[in-house]
């Protein structure tokens, strides 16, 4: 089955939003997923994030949401916020096609690094990242400050 990867457009945002909802379920955190489709549309238009989609016969079967970031130690980088392939499309090379497209984009932008997070219990994702030669850091803790409700 032919799957193509391309830059996302605003028309893809409903499918991307739905895939993020699936991811939130998988990560056992559906109540934490509060960003609305309208927010996605506004933030996409404002350039806060970009995305790639993998599609088969017009249906989005996978996606990556990323944005530009900066490492004071390395320089330009991309931050991969979410990477989802529908369960029935896994192990068919869709993730690798998306990954290759992201790496090509990062290189085209002069980036020296791609960063992301993976849950310590998500063994299939960890195996995928290790297979592509990624380094999975275990010594750093994540910090965050929620500004919602101020």
N, C-alpha and C positions, 0 to 999 in steps of 0.2 A: 504494500500500500504506500502510495506516494505521500510524503509529508514535506511541506515547504516551510521554511522559516523566513520571516520578514519583519520589518519594523512595525510596531503596532500603530494603529490610527485611533482616533477618538471613537470610531464605530466599534472597535474591539473592546472598549472598556466594560460593557456589560459582561462579556465572557470572562475578562480578566477578574472583575469583581466576583463573579461566581466561583472562579477557581480559587481565589483567596478565601472565600467562605468554605470551600471544601478543605483547604489547607488548615483553616482554623479548627474545623471538626477533627481532622486527623491529628492535630497537635493538642487536642483535648482542651481547647480554649475558645469555644464558639462565642461566649459572651464578651470576650475581649475584642472581637472584631466589630468595631463600631463605625468605621469609615463608610460613608454613604457613596452611592454611585455618583451623585451630584458633586460631592467633594472630589472624587476621582476625576471627573470631567473638568472641574475648575482647576485642579492642581496639574493635570496633564496639560491643559491650555497654558498655564502659567510656567510650564517648564520645570516643575518640581521633580518630576520623574519621567523616565522613558521606559519603553517596554519592547520586547520581542515576542512574537507569537509563532507557534507552530500550528499549522492547519492542514486538515485533510478534507478535500472536497468542500471547502468553505466553512468547515467547523473548526473552531479553536480547540486543539487537543493538549496544548501546553503553552506555558508562557514564562517569561522572566521579567521582573520589574527591577529597575536599577536606576541609579543616579550618580552623577559625578561627585567626587569627594576629593579630599586632599590629605596626604600623609606628610607630616612635617619631616619625617625621616626618609621617605622614598620619593615624594612628589605626587604627580597626578595619579589618581586611582578611580576605579568604579566600585561602588558599593552595591552588591546584589542583595536586594531587599527580599524578594521572593522568587522561587523557582518551583513551578508546579507542572507536572505532567499527569493527565488523567490516569487513574489506576489501570484502565484497560489498554492504555497506550504505552505503559512502562515496559522496559526490556525489548523495545523495538527500534532503538536508536534515536528516539525523539529527544531525549535529554542530551545526548551527545551532539546532535545537530544544533540545539539551542545553545549549548555551552560553546561550541565552536564559533557560532555567530557572535556571542558576547565577547569572546577573546578577540575576534577580528575587530569588533567595534572598539574595544579597549586599546588595541594596538593602533588603530586608525586615529584615535584621539591622543596618542602619545602617552598612554598610561603605563605605569610600571608595576601596577598591582591591582588585583581584584580581591575584595574582601567580602565576607558574608558570615553568617552564623548558621550552625546546625545543632539541633538538640542532641544531647549526649545519648539518648535512647533511640535515635533514628538511624538504626544500623544500615538500612538500604541506602540512605543518602550518604552516610559516611563511607560505605564501600564504593559508591559512585565517585565521590570526591577523591578517595585514595587511588582509584583506578586511573583517574586522569592526572595523577601526580601532584595533587594539592596537599598542602601541609595543614593539618588540623591541630590548631593550638589548644593546649589544655591548661596553660598556666595563667590565662587572663580571665578576669571576672568582668561581666557586663554591668554597666551602670546605666540608669535611666531616671529621668524626672518627668512625671506627667504634668502637663500644663493645662489639662482639660478642667473646665469648671471654674477657672479664675475670673 
